[in-house]
Structures are given as structure tokens and as C-alpha cells.
């Protein structure tokens, strides 16, 4: 059975082949790689490492496609652990401690596994320490009695506050020595034993798991029905996965023209969950257009704005939001600009009660999370909404 591994820098190709000589080794996974790899007779796809910062990361949807078509998909250590924790209930197999931490909610941040590394020509050699490896090393140092809990917590907080590409435990120990009392026992212990590479340990556990499972055939039934959507169709087409591309089961209707800014404001007023879902989908469609060379000279945000009506149409949200945006715009044009004489605190209480959620402690942060420039812009939108509701329900 074919076994394809996406790896680097967690394991080198030589290390992997020493354990599993027949493995087909590719670099860290990116968007589209799973669709290009999962051709022919189903086998094993093992995701250890993946790229994310300067390219689109691997999509959940392509992993679901592979699972639905009989491939066994494993993940550990880095991008693989993240995707396995997110897709375990759909049949992706997670292996190792890092996967378990994400699955159980002990870890949430993606940066815990991120490292800076070299290009393929330099075998993806890591240039920074992964936060999960730092945590595992500090745990072992405390257990060995060379570092107390307080010192470990300070070092962990220091490294966590450092950008992932600059994290280095040895350097942090030296800097803490200069700023506070010496940490001689731990420094000597670290020089002797080095950073514990939990990511590597989990990757080797994944290789062993794949080896142990080699007698298994296929992936078995999956607990979901795969939906071939327009966005997935565009992904498959744009990455050259011609064997996967199918005709769309139905043509999507063309949405009626609408002012995109007015439509976006209605979506923003729906709350952070709905906004994030729709805006992320619009951004992904815009990035796919750019990836396939069909993007315009506009920026990504403008491209996403032009994709938003189609996203909302596919979700059944376009008509209600567009109708409300048009009605509000017509009232604003017919009457003087509304003067809502309500205190901001009352406006906010009214708005978040309609959303059935608590008033955020950091309103400016919430405003930015739903796409407004700041809390003042959010308040203006809420004021327009309150005026519209009062005017139409009077």
C-alpha cells in the first residue's frame, strides 16, 4: 500500500526512510497537496509538517475528500496534529502527545508548533524552538529537580511572548540570568541534555503507527457525506487535480447587484460567528483566484468583497441580508441622517441582547473581529440599525 509522508523539518528524509524504507516522502504540506497526492488506489497520507505563513495551508476539505475516498489519513507533531485534532471525529487518526493536547483543549494556539526553518535545499533545518518542545523540556527539568515551578513558568511565559520565529530556550535562559538570579543547575542540565524534541518523538510514533497498520485495508466507512461544493471545485481545478474535478451538480444563480459595503455591514451586525464563517470563505475564494492566476489587480480585501455575494448565496443568506441592506439604504436616502439620541451603553445593551450574547469586555477588539475599523465604527452601525428597527416597527 502506498504511504505518502508530508514532513520537514520535524523529521529528515533519512530518518524516516530508516524506519519505513518504502515511504514516499514529500515536503511540508500546503493547500492542494493532498488532492494532487491522493490519486489511484487509496493508501496512506501522513501529515507531519505543513507550511502556512507565505502560502495557503492545507485545507480541511481536501483531507475530508481523501477520507471519503478510502485513504487513511494520519497526523502528528505539527500541522498534522492540528488537523488531526480538528478532524478526528471525521476519521483522521491523530498520534502523539501534541495531538492529544490539542484534542483535549490543553493547547489551542497554532503558534505552539510553529518554527522558522530553511528551504528544501537545506533540508528544512529548523531555526527556532517550537513552543511545545520548550514546554516538554521545562517539564522534564522540573521533574529532574534542576528547575522549580516558578522558574519554569517564567521561562514559558517569556518564550510564549516571543514571536515564534525568534524562540530559543538557551538564549532565554542566558537573558533571564542577566536579569535575575543565576539558574545554574538548569543551564548546565540544558547544555548536557539539550531541548527535548517532542515533535520528533511524536513523528516517530506516527511512523511506527503507520508501520503497525500496514496490514489494514482501506479507511472503512466515514461518518459524513462529502459535499462537492463550488469552492472545492475551484480548489481542485486551480491546483491541477484534474482527476477530481467534476461538473457542478447545479449552476448557482447570479446574485442581484448590491452595494458591497452595505451588504458587508449587515453581515457584520450578525455577530462574530456568522461574520467569521462567511468572510473566511470569501477570502479563501479570493486567494484561490489569485493562486490560479485569475485574480484582478485589486487587493485581497476587494477581491473578497466581490466574492461575498456568492458565498452568502450558497449559504442561503444573500437574500435576507441584501433585502435588509436595500431597505435600510432607501430609508436613509429618503430621510435625514438618523439622530439616535440613545446613550452608547444602552445601544450596546440593546444590540448584544438581540444577538443573545454578553457585552464583550474589550469592545474595540470585538469591533475589529467583525471587520469594523474600531468601536466607534461599530457604534455607528448599531445606531443605524436601531434607527432602522425603530423606523420600520413604528
N, C-alpha and C positions, 0 to 999 in steps of 0.2 A: 504494500500500500504506500502510495506517495505521501511523504511528510515534508511540508514546506515550513521553514522557520524564518520569522522576521526578527532579526537580532542585530545588536550593535548599539551601544558599547558594552552592555551588561556582560555578554559572553563573546569571546572571539570565535571565528570560524573554526580554528584549530581545536579549541576546547570542545566545541560542540561535536565536531567530527570524531574526536577521540572517544566519545560516548555513543554516538549514533552515526556511524560512517555513511549510511545511506541517505542522510538528511539532505534535502535541497535547501541551501542557505541563501537567503536574500537579506538585504539591509533592513534598517528600521522601516516599519510600515508607514505608508502615507495614504491619503484618500485615493481610492481606486485600485490600490494594490491587491486587495482581496478579490475584487471582481476579475482582475487580469490573471490572478493565480488559480482561481477555482474553476478550472476548465477540465473537461474529460471526466474520467472515473473519479468519484469522490474519494478523498483521502483525509489527511490531517493538515490543519492550518494551526501553527503555533505562534502566537504573538507574544514577544517579549518586549521589544523596544519599538518606539514609534516617534516620528517627527511631528512637530506641532506649531512651532513659532513662526517659521518662514514659509510654511506650506500648510495646506489643509490636512488635519489629522484624519485617521481612518474613521469612516462613518459607521455608526451602529447599524444602519440599514444594510450595508454590504455584508456585515457579519451575519445579520439575520438571513440574508439571501443564501449565504453559504450553508448555514444551519438547515434552512428549509430544503436545500437541495442535497442533503445527505453528508455534508462534510462535518467532521468532528473538529471543533474549534476550541483551542486551549489558550489560556492567558496567564501570565505571571509577571512579577518583578516591577514592571514599569507601565507603559501604555497597556500591555496585556493584562495587568492586574486591574487597572481602571476599567477597561472594557468588560472584563470578566465579572467584576462586581456589579456593573450596570446591567449585564445581560445574563447573569446566572439563571434567572427564572425562565429564560428562553432557551436554555440548553447549552450555553457556553460553559466550559469547565475551567474554573479557577484553581490555581495551585499555589501554595506557599503562604507565608505569614503576612506578606504585604497585601495580597488579595484578601485574606481574612480580615485584616484591619479595615480595609475599605468596605468590604461586605457588611461588617458589623457596625459601621459608623464610627469606629475609633479614629480613623483618618477620613478627611473629606477633601482637603485641598490637593489639586493636581500637582502643585509645585513640590510636594513631598517626594516625588520620584524623579523630578526633572534634574538633568545635569547638562552642563555645557560640554561639548565634545568636538573632536576633529572630524574631518570629512572622511569619506570611504577610503581615500588614498592613504590615510594614516590609521586605518582600521578602527575608525570611530573612537579613538582613545579619549577617555573622559578627562575633562579639565577642571571639574569641580566635584564636591562631595554631595551625594544625594542625602536629603534630609532623613529619609528612612534609615540609611546606613549610619548617620550620625546618632539617631535615637537608639538604634540597636547597639552601637558601640558604647554609648553612655550607660545603657542598662547593664552591660557586661562589666563596665568599670565599677559601677556601684556594687554589683554582686561580688566583685573581686576585692572590695574594700579599699580601693585606691581613690575613690571619689565619693563624697557624700551626696545625699539627695538634693541639697540646696545648690551645690556646685554644678550638678548635672542639669538642674532646672535653669540656672543662669546661662550655661553654655547652650542649651537647647533653644532658649529664647533669643540669645544672641544670633545664632545661626539661622533661626526661623525668620528673624527680621532682616537678614541679609538677602539680597537678590540671589536667586538660585544659581546663577552662573558664577557667583563670586564666593560660594560657600566652601570653606576649607577649615576643618576642625583643628588641625595643627596650628594654623595661623591664629584662629580664635583663642586657643589656649595660650599662645605667646602674648597676644594682646591683653587677655584677662590678667596674665601675670604682671604686666606692666601697670595695669590699672588698680589691681587689688593685691592680696597676699599671694605668694607663690603656690602653685599647685604641683609641687614636685613629684609626689608619688604617681599621680595620674599622667603627668607629662612623660615620665620615664616608662610607665606602662604602655602608653600610646606609641612611644618610639619603638618599644620592643615588639608589640603585637600588631600595631597598625590599625587602620579603620576596618571594622568588621563589615564585610561586603554582603549584606543581607540580600540585595538584589541578585547577586551572583548565586548565592545559596538557593534562592527560590527558583532561579532559572534552571539550575542543575536538577532541582526537584521536578520541574516540569519535564525536562528531557527524560528523566527516569520514568515519570508517569506515562509519557508517550511510548516509551520502550515497553513498559509493562502492558499497555493497552494494544499492542500491535496485533494481537490475535483477534481483537474485536472487529466487526464488520459494520460499516455504515454508522450513521448517527441515530437511527431509530426515529420514531415519531417525535415531532416537535410540538410544544403546547401553544401554537399560534398559527394563524393563517397569514402567509406573506402577501402583502398588498403591493402590487406593482403600480406605483404612483408616477405622476408626471415628473416629480423631482428625481426619483430613482431612475426613470427612463433617461432623463437628461444626464445624470451622472454616468450611467453605463455607456451612453453614446459618446460623451465627452472624453472618457478615459480610454476609448478604443476597445471596450469589451463587446465586440460585435456579436459574439455568440449569445449574449444575454439580452440584447436589445430586442424588444417586441413592439408590435404596433400597440398604441394606446387603446384600451378597451372602449373608450368613447372620447370624442373631442370635447374639451372643456369650452363652455360658452365664453364669449368675449365680454368682459365687464363693461358697463356703460361708462363714459367719461366722467371723471370726478376729480375735484381738486385734491391732490395727494396729501397736502398738508392738513386739510380739513379732515380727510379720512384718517390720517395718522392720529390726529388729536382724539378722535372718537375711540380709536383702539387704545391709546394711552390711558384714557379715562376708564377703560375696562379693568384696570388693575395690572399689577406686575406679572402675574402668572400668564394671563392671556397675551399680554404685550410681548413678553419674552418668547413665548412659543411662536407667535406669528412673525415677529421681527427677525428672529433667528432663521426661520425658514426663508424669509425674503433675502436675508444676507447670504444664505447658502446658495440660493438660486443666482444671485448676482455674482458670487465668486465662481460658480460653475460656468457662467457665461464668459467670465474673464479667462478661466482655465482653458476653455475651448476656443479662445480667440475670437469670440463673437461679442465681447463687451464693447461698450461705446467709450468715448473719450471722457465721459463723466466719471466722477468719483464713485467709490463703492456705495456710499450712502445714497447718492442719487439713483444709482442702478437698483439698489434695494427698494427705494421708494417706488420705482416704476414696476417692480415685481410684486409689490404688496397687494394690489387688487387681485391678481391671480391667486396668490396664497389665500387670501380671505375668501375668494370664490370657492376654492377647493374645500375649505373648511365650513362652508355654508354661512360665513359671517359677513360677506360683502354686502348683501342687500340690506340687512338691518342697519349696519354701520353707515353705509352710503346714504340711505334714506334719511337717517338722523342728521348726518352732516349736511345734506342738501337743505333740509327743513330749517336747521339752525342758521345756515348761511343766508337763506331767503329772509328769515325774520330779522337778522342783523342788518341786511341791506335795506329792508323796508322801514325799519325804525331806528331811532337814535341809538348810539352805542350804549349798552345797558349800564346803568349805575346801580350796582348791587350794594346797598347800604347794610351790609352784614359784616360783623367782626370776623377776621380771619379764623379765629378759634372756632366760631360757630359754623363757618363754611366747611372747615376741615372735619368737624364732628359730623356734620350732615353727609359729607361725601363718603367718609370711611364707613359710616353706618350703612350707607347704600351698598358698599362693597362687602359688608358683613365682616369687617376685619378691624383690628385695633389701629389706633393712630400711631404711625411709626415714631420712634424716639428721635431718629435723625431724618427730618423731613427733606432736607436738601439731598441726602443720599437716596432716599426713595424717589424723589423727583428725577434724579439722573438715571435711576434704574429703569424708569419708564420712558426715558427718552427726552425729558424736558431739560432745558439748559440749567435751571436751578429751581428752588422752591417758589420764587416769585412767578416764574412762568407757569408752574403747576397751579398756583393760586388763581392766576388769571383764567386758566382753562376751567377750573372749578367754578369760578364766578360766572363764566359764560354758560356753563352747564346749569347752574342754579337758576340763572335768569331764564334760560330756555324752558326748564321744567316748570317754573312758576308761570311763565307766559302761556305755555300750551295746556297746562292743567287748570288754569283760572276759569 
